[in-house]
Amino acid sequence: MIAAIRTTALAALLAAVALAGAACTPTSGPLGTPATPAVSPAGSPAPSDEPAPSDEPAPSDEPASPSLTPVPSTAPTEAPSGSAAASASPTNAPTPTPAPARTSIVRAYFILGSFTGNEGLVPVLREMPGTRAVATAALQALLAGPKGAEVEGSPAMYTAIPEGTELLGVAIKNGVATVDLSGEFATGGGTYSVTARLAQVVYTLTQFSTVDSVLFRVDGVTVTTFSSEGIILDGPVDRADSRDLLPAIFLDRPAWGASAGNPARIGGLANVFEATFRVQVLNAKGTVIADQQVMATCGTGCWGTFKQDVAYSVAKAQYGTIRVFEPSARDGSPINVTEHRVWLTP
């Protein structure tokens, strides 16, 4: 559905790969002997006693609506003095025991940088106050951007969505999410930046089973030509339209920083030679504690899905790393390396 995304974004990515190749070879730097990724803010050790959010699917109970639902105000509503609402609870009434606060786990998709031209979308989890409007909550988390260890890692995570972008409304009907964003969303950036920000919104909204594709509005006007880059949007955009914004091996589960489970259950998409790549689990010290081959359903020029359980052993819960990479057909050295910080458990 995006007429210009694939060719322009692919050209940008190929240029990035070419520049990276001129700077280093697959046998030097982090690819020769893959370095342990930064898994905590600089100068501080990764915690070993704090659980990470569970990588459970986000709920999909956003109520469908034929019109855009304005983003609700977060300000509390106060009943006027003397009203029925104000007098419903006498001042000497016992204070009720508060019910446990509900929360919702949602995903936001940012861009994980790369030193080797392999940057692309990456999911992170956000724990939000419990709500049925989970699509709105996910978009608000996306607009807030990455934080903490996500931006202090090496490589760092970032967002292509311009600062100041506001969510004006969102509605879901017949599998299409119509999202209205403020004018800042369409400002600045080159072809890669504007296609990446579209992909971030599409992947964030299509995490829900009720959403198959996304229709974009900016300041209330349906977008047909996006930004000064002239990206043509001839209808709703789905995940397949944005695959050029993925790393060669895209880990959709577990999310970056999430609990991996034991065995670690990995899943996502890959476009690698002969559909084959490797996955490793590293403990907090950077020691490889699991290493096995994974095969996607398609490869060598096509995107295939993959799911794999990877067993590992640790003495205590700790932050570690899941690393996926493609062995080079030339010499077997790691290429297309992607690393996720994850919570490991015995």
C-alpha positions in Angstrom: 0.0 0.0 0.0 3.0 2.3 0.2 4.0 3.0 -3.4 7.4 4.6 -2.7 8.5 3.0 0.6 10.2 -0.2 -0.5 12.5 1.2 -3.2 13.5 4.4 -1.4 14.0 2.7 2.0 15.9 -0.2 0.5 18.2 2.2 -1.3 18.9 4.0 1.9 19.7 0.7 3.7 22.0 -0.5 1.0 23.9 2.8 1.2 24.2 2.3 4.9 25.5 -1.2 4.5 28.1 0.0 1.9 29.4 2.7 4.3 29.6 0.2 7.1 31.6 -2.2 4.9 34.1 0.4 4.1 34.7 1.1 7.8 35.3 -2.5 8.9 35.4 -6.1 7.8 33.3 -9.0 9.2 36.4 -10.3 11.0 37.1 -7.0 12.8 35.4 -5.0 15.5 32.3 -6.3 17.2 31.7 -8.9 14.4 35.0 -10.7 14.7 34.5 -11.7 18.3 31.1 -10.3 19.1 31.3 -7.9 22.0 29.0 -8.1 25.0 26.3 -5.4 24.5 25.8 -2.6 27.0 22.9 -3.9 29.0 22.6 -1.1 31.6 23.1 2.6 31.9 26.8 3.5 31.5 28.8 3.1 34.7 26.2 1.0 36.5 25.9 -2.8 36.7 22.9 -4.6 35.3 20.5 -5.5 38.2 20.3 -9.1 39.1 17.4 -9.0 41.5 14.7 -7.1 39.7 12.2 -8.9 37.4 11.6 -7.5 34.0 8.1 -7.3 32.5 6.8 -10.6 31.1 6.7 -10.7 27.3 3.1 -11.6 27.1 0.9 -10.5 24.1 -0.8 -7.2 24.7 -4.6 -7.4 25.1 -6.8 -6.6 22.1 -10.0 -5.3 23.6 -9.8 -1.8 22.1 -13.5 -1.0 21.4 -14.2 -0.4 17.7 -15.6 3.0 16.8 -16.7 4.4 13.4 -15.1 7.8 14.4 -11.9 8.9 15.9 -11.9 8.8 19.7 -10.2 11.9 21.2 -7.4 11.2 23.6 -8.9 11.7 27.0 -7.7 14.2 29.5 -5.7 12.9 32.4 -6.9 15.6 34.8 -9.3 14.4 37.5 -12.9 15.5 37.5 -14.0 17.2 40.7 -17.7 17.3 41.7 -18.9 20.7 42.5 -19.6 21.4 46.2 -23.1 20.5 47.3 -23.7 18.2 44.3 -25.1 14.7 44.7 -21.7 13.3 43.8 -20.0 15.4 46.4 -22.4 14.3 49.2 -22.6 10.6 48.3 -19.7 9.8 50.6 -20.0 11.3 54.1 -16.8 12.6 55.7 -17.0 10.1 58.5 -17.3 7.1 56.2 -14.6 4.5 56.5 -11.9 4.6 53.9 -12.3 1.6 51.6 -9.4 -0.7 51.0 -8.1 0.2 47.5 -8.2 -2.6 44.9 -5.0 -3.7 43.4 -4.1 -1.4 40.5 -4.6 -2.9 37.1 -2.0 -2.5 34.5 -1.7 -3.2 30.8 1.5 -4.4 29.1 1.8 -2.9 25.6 4.5 -2.8 22.9 6.1 0.2 21.3 8.4 -0.1 18.3 11.6 2.0 18.1 14.7 1.8 15.9 17.7 -0.2 17.2 20.9 1.3 15.8 23.7 -0.8 14.3 27.4 -0.4 13.7 27.2 -2.6 10.6 24.2 -1.3 8.6 21.7 -3.7 10.2 19.6 -1.2 12.1 15.8 -1.6 12.2 12.6 -1.9 14.2 12.8 -3.3 17.7 9.9 -3.9 20.2 10.0 -2.8 23.9 7.4 -3.3 26.6 5.7 -0.6 28.5 3.5 -1.1 31.6 0.7 1.3 31.5 -2.3 2.0 33.9 -5.0 -0.5 33.2 -7.3 0.6 30.4 -9.5 -0.8 27.6 -8.1 1.8 25.3 -4.9 -0.2 24.8 -4.2 1.1 21.3 -4.2 4.7 22.7 -1.9 3.6 25.5 0.5 2.0 23.1 0.6 5.1 20.8 1.2 7.3 23.8 4.1 5.0 24.9 5.5 5.2 21.3 5.3 9.0 21.3 7.1 9.2 24.6 10.2 7.6 23.0 12.9 5.2 24.3 14.4 5.8 27.7 17.1 4.6 30.2 19.2 1.7 29.1 17.5 1.7 25.7 19.1 5.0 24.7 22.3 4.4 26.7 23.1 1.0 25.1 25.7 0.4 22.4 24.3 0.6 19.8 21.6 3.0 21.1 17.9 2.9 20.4 16.1 5.9 18.9 12.8 7.0 17.4 12.2 8.6 14.0 9.0 10.3 15.2 9.6 14.1 15.5 9.6 15.6 18.9 6.4 17.3 19.8 4.1 14.9 17.8 0.8 14.5 19.5 -1.9 11.9 19.3 -5.2 13.5 18.3 -7.3 10.4 18.1 -7.5 6.8 17.1 -10.3 4.5 16.0 -10.5 0.8 15.0 -13.1 -0.6 12.6 -13.1 -3.7 10.4 -9.4 -4.4 11.1 -8.2 -0.8 10.1 -6.9 1.6 12.8 -7.3 5.2 11.8 -4.8 7.3 13.7 -4.8 11.1 13.7 -1.4 12.7 14.6 -0.4 16.4 14.8 1.4 18.2 12.0 4.8 17.6 13.6 4.6 14.0 12.6 5.0 15.0 8.9 7.9 17.4 9.4 11.6 17.0 8.7 13.8 14.0 7.9 14.8 12.2 4.7 13.2 9.2 3.1 14.5 6.7 5.7 13.3 8.8 8.6 9.8 9.4 7.2 9.3 5.7 6.2 10.7 4.6 9.6 8.2 6.7 11.6 5.3 5.3 9.5 6.6 1.8 10.2 6.9 2.5 14.0 3.2 3.4 14.1 2.1 0.5 11.9 4.0 -2.1 14.0 2.8 -0.6 17.3 -0.8 -0.7 16.3 -0.8 -4.1 14.5 0.4 -5.8 17.7 -3.3 -6.1 18.5 -5.4 -8.9 16.9 -8.1 -6.3 16.0 -5.8 -4.3 13.8 -4.5 -5.5 10.4 -3.5 -2.1 8.9 -3.3 1.6 9.6 -4.8 4.6 7.9 -3.0 7.9 8.6 -4.4 11.3 9.2 -2.4 14.4 10.0 -4.3 17.3 11.8 -7.6 15.6 10.8 -6.8 15.2 7.1 -6.4 11.7 5.6 -2.8 11.5 4.2 -2.3 10.5 0.5 1.1 12.1 0.1 3.2 12.0 3.2 5.8 14.7 4.1 8.0 16.7 1.8 9.6 13.4 0.7 6.4 12.7 -1.2 5.7 9.2 0.1 2.5 8.0 -1.6 0.0 6.4 0.7 -2.8 4.9 -1.5 -4.7 3.3 1.4 -4.1 1.6 4.8 -0.6 0.4 5.5 0.2 -3.0 6.9 3.3 -4.8 8.3 4.3 -6.3 4.9 4.6 -2.7 3.5 7.2 -1.9 6.1 9.5 -4.9 6.0 12.3 -2.8 4.5 12.6 -1.2 7.9 13.4 -4.5 9.7 16.9 -5.8 10.5 17.7 -9.0 8.5 16.8 -11.1 11.5 13.9 -9.4 13.3 13.2 -10.6 16.9 9.6 -9.7 17.7 9.7 -11.9 20.8 11.1 -11.6 23.3 10.9 -7.8 23.3 14.1 -5.9 24.1 14.5 -5.8 27.9 11.7 -8.3 28.5 11.6 -11.6 30.4 12.7 -14.3 27.9 11.3 -17.3 29.9 13.2 -20.6 30.2 13.4 -22.0 27.7 13.6 -18.7 25.9 10.9 -18.5 23.3 12.1 -16.5 20.3 10.0 -15.6 17.2 10.0 -13.1 14.4 11.0 -12.7 10.7 14.2 -13.4 8.8 15.5 -12.8 5.3 18.8 -14.6 5.3 20.8 -17.0 3.1 19.1 -20.4 2.9 16.8 -19.3 5.7 19.3 -20.4 8.3 20.8 -18.4 11.2 22.0 -18.9 14.7 20.7 -17.8 18.1 22.9 -17.5 21.3 22.0 -16.7 24.9 24.6 -14.9 26.9 24.6 -14.5 30.7 25.3 -11.2 32.6 29.0 -11.8 32.2 28.7 -12.1 28.4 29.4 -15.9 28.4 27.6 -17.9 25.8 25.3 -20.3 27.6 23.3 -21.6 24.7 23.9 -21.7 20.9 21.8 -23.4 18.3 20.7 -23.2 14.7 17.3 -21.8 13.6 15.6 -22.1 10.3 13.0 -19.7 9.0 10.2 -20.7 6.7 11.8 -18.8 3.8 15.1 -17.2 3.0 17.6 -15.9 0.3 15.5 -13.0 -0.9 12.2 -13.6 0.9 11.0 -13.1 4.5 10.2 -16.2 6.5 8.8 -16.6 10.0 10.5 -18.5 12.8 9.7 -19.8 16.2 12.2 -21.6 18.5 12.6 -22.6 22.1 16.2 -22.2 23.4 17.0 -23.8 26.7 19.7 -22.3 28.9 21.0 -22.6 32.5 21.7 -19.8 35.0 22.1 -20.0 38.8 20.0 -16.9 39.5 17.8 -14.5 37.7 19.8 -11.8 35.8 19.9 -9.6 32.7 21.6 -11.2 29.8 21.5 -11.1 26.0 19.8 -12.9 23.1 22.0 -12.6 20.0 20.9 -13.7 16.6 23.2 -13.6 13.5 23.8 -15.1 10.1 27.0 -17.0 9.6 28.8 -15.5 6.5 28.7 -17.7 3.5 32.3 -16.7 2.8 34.0 -17.6 6.1 31.3 -18.3 8.7 31.9 -15.1 10.6 28.8 -13.4 12.2 26.9 -10.9 10.0 23.5 -9.3 10.4 24.0 -9.4 14.2 21.1 -8.2 16.4 21.2 -8.3 20.2 18.4 -8.0 22.7 18.9 -7.3 26.4 16.6 -9.9 28.2 15.8 -11.1 31.7 17.0 -14.7 32.2 15.6 -17.0 34.9 16.7 -20.4 36.3 
